[in-house]
């Protein structure tokens, strides 16, 4: 196409579109209807600049061909016998070389058309306008005339006429005679046709194609945000994971440096409180185990089948005269799936207010999975910037990938392979840290459960910071398949204990972020409470890719704390508040999780009807019993819903 005229390129564009559309519709026949509907819409919106124009009589062949094939041959356009040959040739083109040959033929035919038919020629003659109007981009007076790329040729043609007029006025009579002779020769040449224009003075291009290009250009939203297409970064697990043995070692070293006797005694007292909490949790754990086994057995029973063995049952022989069923039966129970659980604990500054009840909920869940003896792992995510190591980053930091927080660490607190001694050490330090940050600030230390406890300050590398939840979920894309492969777990549940929103990813991009999750890129919004935010997109991606169950816990102290986190339907606020006060939790099914529990943080699971107080008073016993039963019913609502999800 290099060196070709604009006229020729315009014709080739039209014919090549016809060839490509024909190939697409041949491969995907179902698109034919869409093509027709699309043309009707564009024709109605004047995409081709045909409004107020007689297509049959005012357009030359190239524009009639363009509209005829764009409409899937539905427009009522008639062609002469010679034109039909060229139209049929459009249908027969197979290669680009065929297009070039046919474009030459149709271009020549259209030039002849313009010379013979003044009506058609008027459609293609550009409207003259002052140069200043052209420079400022003012619109033509005639909106139906589209000059497109031919403005440059028109200016040359006008300038040429002006120069000739000046020469006529200033030249001598001899020069006038010569110029007149030259003009006659030019007119003669124009009458014979000029290869650079139709009739030598009117450049011809497809008006409908020019109008379509202009209309498409106007559809572009100049204010739209730029799209940034990225993929998930590579994760270096050795640089990301901190093992529980390192966690214990760091805290032992920190305790050994403590010189103040008050804090040493406070640490010992905190350990006794933790042990007492574990003892008090036995009832909770036993209840969880019972519910889990009941749900599992109920599901197995529903899937069981009874079949005859073909062996006579001697105990039924006495009824052989009046009953045919005298054979032994066998109940077939399908193999049960192996369970597994992965827990994520939010260790961020915004969790401080609810950290202690959240940690205690986690300890209950860990005791539960230890007792039912299923594989599990517990991680807390932190991003204390003192842990950042530029030489050993946990994530790739290259262009075209999501940029994660390089200070992110996943501290593996518990596993099912952990010894009882290590379990107790981790629980002691974790519980102590939760009490340290959940207590009130003051000159006398930390206040916990109406008992003043002075405990050592936690290790600085485990301090609360922000919320790298998204980075943790990216890491889960590698942890989940390894967990499933190592422990042969068929049914894996991912349980997060957070206070809602995650950090926004630290991308240096301006505009919308489109992340490749699976086969396609999906738009990830930045608003934390949106279904299409990065966190919810990641959760859905993990669920679909790894076939897991996703459960979230969000602990709050009051119902009004949910106003920014939970989208309550209009007019349902009173009902939601009543449910929260009665059941102490609200399950939300409209997030990226399978279920997201908003839990009142002061919820205590009670499984004991009576206290240890000795009494023989019937009224007192009844009151204690009713109070205990009420607490059991209220506290078991959440546990029942949780077990239903994971069993």
Protein Blocks (a to p, Z undefined) as FASTA:
>chain_A
ZZiafklmmmmmmmmmmmmmmmmmmmmmmlmmmmmmmmmmmmmnomnopgopafklmccf
klmmmmmmmnnomaccdddfklmmmmmmmmmpmbfklmmmmmmmmmmmmmmmmmmmmmlm
mmmmccdddfklmmnopacfblmbcgkjmmmmmmmmmmmmmmmmmmmmmmcfklmmmmmm
mmmmmmmmmmnopakbghhlaccddfklmmmmmmmmmmpcfkbccddddddddddfklmp
ccfklmmmmmmmmmmmpmbfklmmmmmmmmmmmmmmmmmmmmmmmmmmmmmmmmmmmmmm
mmpccddehiacfklmmmmmmocblcccddddddddddddddddddbfklmmmmmmmmmm
mmmmmmmmmmnopadddddddddfklpcfklcfbdcdehiacddfkbccddfbdfkbcfk
lmmmmmmmmmmmmmmmmpccdfebpaeehiacddddddfklcccdddfklmmmmmmmmmm
mmmmmnopabdcdddddehjadddddfbecjddddehjbccdddfbfkbfkbmklmmmmm
mmmmnopadddddddfbfklmmmmpccdehilmmmmmmmmmnopacdfkbfbfbdcdddf
klccdfbfbdcbdcfbfklmmmmmmmmmmmmmmmmmmmmmmmmmmZZ
